[in-house]
Every structure is written in structure tokens, then in C-alpha cells.
Amino acid sequence: MDIQRSILIVALAIVSYFLVLQWNEDYGQAELPPQRAATAPATPGLPDTAGNNAQGQTDVPTAATSNDSAALPASETPTSSDLIRVRTDVLDVAIDPRGGDVVELSLTQYPRRQDRPDVPFQLFDNGNERLYLAQSGLTGNNGPDARPNGRPLYSTEQRSYELADGQDQLVVDLRFSENGVNYIKRFTFHRGLRADCSADDIAQRKIGCVTKNGYTVDVSYQIDNQSGQAWTGNLFAQLKRDNSGDPSSTTATGVSTYLGAAMWTADEPYRKISKGDMDERALKQTVDGGWVAWLQHYFVTAWVANKEQANLVQTRKDSQGNYIIGFTGPALNVPAGAQGTASATLYAGPKTQDHLGALSPGLELTVDYGFLWFIAQPIFWLLQHIHGLLGNWGWSIVVLTIIIKGIFFPLSAASYRSMARMRAVSPKIQALKDQYGDDRQKMSQAMMELYKKEKINPLGGCLPILIQMPVFLALYWTLLESVEIRQAPWILWITDLSIKDPYFLLPIIMGVTMFIQQQLNPTPPDPMQARVMKMMPIIFTFFFLWFPAGLVLYWIVNNTLSILQQWYITRQIERAAAAKA
């Protein structure tokens, strides 16, 4: 009967395993974006009139003349069909000539899926899968984006630009003239990859092989006032996004990291403004310099303002339910016959702390490690430097685990000695159970006397584990939030440490190590507690199925080191007890 039951359990486990594999194959991969239909180019010599209507300016905020300013009535600006395409070594961008907004942006060095490196991750989208735009313009008394007949239609010398080999910068000028005022909206793109970085260095996100400039776009306005009167306007820059989910989330349970807006203030360098906050009320706050951003898993988009100026930061929603966060600068006055400039910086790319911190203070905090950031930050610093030596994030996690285990060695040793002593007195505890039967009060008193006599702390095995839990949680957020781990391979079938093991073998191995470790622990005196403890390896195995492979790897190495350490300490204590006997 026992053999038949064992065969049935094994058969059920195998069937369950293959069912989970099939489920993962059917539902575990994110779908690729649909193929975009080709758009017909505009007829040469004729202006593109798409979106040229009286509502074209309604995405535009009012001038930042006071904190009582309100957004214009909310309706949407249709984008032009003939987009301006710009390609650098790290970005693929589309700019709408109607208003000069960045309506599409793909990160060519970050594939959407590892099995399709030819499909880059798309950050900005003008409605194919979601609506996510970076908008900027000139509003105010004479601003062309505040015109009653719609936002300006810019012209360019060509419709396609590409950063050439050996070229460090690419300048794209959009031109518009009206009422004697000539405008140039200038986008300056930068080279992002160093020439001495190999393809493997780039694929593994080697430190220094991707610079901050590659994902930074300088946006400036040049106003040449050839009219007969003074010109007055305000620069605005904003991010607009719909209510869709996070396309960069890699977990099976949905969005695990923060998806929403954030801003900088002098009193609060990293202030989250969730979609729920925007639903409740609109924010209006004057800030000196600073930035506004939209965060998602691994990636961030931010407008960085001129730090010398006071800007009005605003949030609002349009009539379609889209969320907008942005800032409007102070009034810019350009006398007749004079010229003026206004500028801001757009960052659209990975959450790389060094690059973000160098761009603007507090922007590196968008790499959000949660409330245990003070533990996660040094863990990531150490992990990054280990990777600089080994060049593989998987082995870096293994070495990191060994280092963390070494730091906690005194606590772990105390825990294992306590459990070893508990295991040694297990026969005496069983004798007390036989002696007192169901009399729990006398049983408890006798056990406490036994613990006192044998110098055993019954909580000695639990406290060190509880102390180590914050480190485990901090490491969880470090591996989950760090873009450097995204699609980073280890060995064999583990080709992406940031997502679950595709065959769930690491969680199974983890469960086995947990079972072995449990066999070295003393059996709890309470039968119910003993049954619960026997179930823990199975429960944790299922719990870890969808954890990032890097975190499961950490847990396996930690358990293995614990088994070796516990076995060694238990053997020492048993030898000492045998010698006394």
C-alpha cells in the first residue's frame, strides 16, 4: 500500500509539473505589439492639415502667471500622419510636426522580449497599444501653442534623420513662422554607446558602456522676434499617459512596481503622485528647478527644468481620462527685433542610478527600492562591483550570497547551536510528553525547566532568521527593480534572472534544499506545528514559482550554505556530547 501511494504521489507531482509548464507556455509570455500599418507620406509642397482645428491647443496649459491658473478645456490633439523619424544608436523616435511632440520612442538596446531581440521595447506610443507622449511647447500671450486655431505645424528639411558613425550629436530643427516671429524648436540627440564596447558588453549592460547622454534629449526654443512689438510666452513640458497597465512588468501577478508620476521639490526630493492622487484632485505647486517624471518597471521618463527658474508644476486629466503631469516656466519676454531662448531636458530610458543622479538631484530615487532602500542601496552597490569583476549577474548573486552569509555568520551559528541542542534533547522532550500526556500546563513547566537546565533558548533559532528577513526583502526589491538584471543570463536554461525560471527547476531545487535543512532541525513538540513544518517546503516551492530566478538562486545558495553550516555545528555538538558521555 505504501509503495502504491508513493507511486501515485510521484505521478501526480509529474503531471502537475507539466501542467504548470503548459500554462506558462500559453500565458507566461507577453504578446508582441501588432505590426504598424504603413502611413502614406504627405504630398510634397502641401501642408499636412491633420489635427488643424480649433481644439488643437487644448492639451496646452495656461501660462504660469499665478497658482490660480487653470488648464484649458480638455480635448485631444490628433497627431499628423507624416511623422519625423529620428534614429540614434540607442533611440528610435517619431516626432509629430503638429506641435513637435515626441509621440513614439523605442529603446533599441532593450528588446521587448529576450526571444525577439529584433523587437525593441517601445516606451512612447501614440495609440497603437497605449497613449504615452512627451509634449512641449510655448504658451502664454504670444505662444504659438496657445493659438485659437490649433498648435503650430512645423516644417523640417527632411522627414528622416539618423546619427551617423563617428557623430556624437544629431540636431533636428523644426521651424515655424507667424506674425513676423520665427520659431525653431530644436531637438539635440546624443550618442549613447562607447565605441570600445563590444556587443556582449552592451547586451550585458556593462558599466560605462551606456552613457547618460544617449537617453537624454535637449529640447530648446529659439524665438526670433522680427515683428514690431514685444513677444511674451512661457515654455511648458509635460508627460501624457493613459490608464493602461505596465508593459515592462515581468511578473505573472500583474504590476509589482510603482506605475505613476513623481516630482522633485526642495523639501521632498522624490514625491510620488499616483494615478489615484490625480483622480482625487489636480496638483499645482511652484518649484524652483526640479523635474517631473513618469515611472514604470525598469524605465522612467522625465522632464528636467531649468534649475535657475521657478516653474509651476501641474497635474490634471483630460476628457479621455488620460493623466498629465508637467511644468510651465516663467514668462519669457523678447523685445521687437531681439531673440530669446527657452529649454528643457527630456530623459527617456532605463532606470540607471548613476546616469539619473548626474542628470538632476533626486532623479536617481526613481529607482524605488521601497521602505528598505537603506539596505537595498548598499546591496546593489556591492552587487554591481562584484559584477564588474565577474561579468555575470548570476555568479555575482552567488558571490553576494556568500558575502551576506559570512556577515551573518555569528547570528546563524548561534541559531544553529540552539537548534542542535534542541535536537540533542529531543529524546528527553519525548519522555516528558509520555510522562505528562495531555496535561499541557505541567508539560510546559517541565520543558521550561529542561531548557533552563540544558541552557537552551527556545527562541534562539528564530530570532536570527527574523533579523535576516529585511535583507531578503531588500534583495527582492533590488533584483526586481534594477534594470541591469533585466534579461541578464546566468547559465544553461536561465537566460533572464529578472523573471521566473521557465521550467520552474530552481524553485523545485529550492524546495529540496529547504526539506533537507528541515531534516536537520529538531521536530517541534506540538504535533500540529510539526505537520505544518513538514508542509512548508511544498508551500514555499509553489510560492517561489513566479519569483525572479535571481532571487530563487539567492535562496538556493543561502539554503545550501545553511545546510553545510548547520550540519557542521550539529556534528560538533554531538561529538562534544559523546565525549562527555
Secondary structure, DSSP 8 states (H G I E B T S, - for coil): -HHHHHHHHHHHHHHHHHHHHHHHHHHSS--------------TTS---TT-STTTTTTS---SS-TT------------SS-EEEE-SSEEEEEETBTTEEEEEEEEEEEEETTEEEEEEEEEEESSS-EEEEEEEEESSS-GGG-TT-S-B-B-S-SEEE--TT--EEEEEEEEEETTEEEEEEEEEE--B-TT--HHHHHTT-TTSB-GGGGEEEEEEEEEE-SSS-EEEEEEEEEEE-S---TT---TTS--S--EEEE--SS-SSEEE-HHHHHH---EEEEES-EEEEE-SSEEEEEE--TTSEEEEEEEE-TT--EEEEEEEEEEEE-TT-EEEEEEEEEEEE--HHHHHHHSTTGGGGS--GGGHHHHHHHHHHHHHHHHHHS-HHHHHHHHHHHHHHHTHHHHHHHHHHHHHHHHTHHHHHHHHHHHTT-HHHHHHHHHHHHHHHT--TTTTTHHHHHHHHHHHHHHHHHHH-GGGTT---STT---TTS--TT-HHHHHHHHHHHHHHHTS---SSHHHHHHHHHHHHHHHHHTTTS-HHHHHHHHHHHHHHHHHHHHHHHHHHHHHHHH-
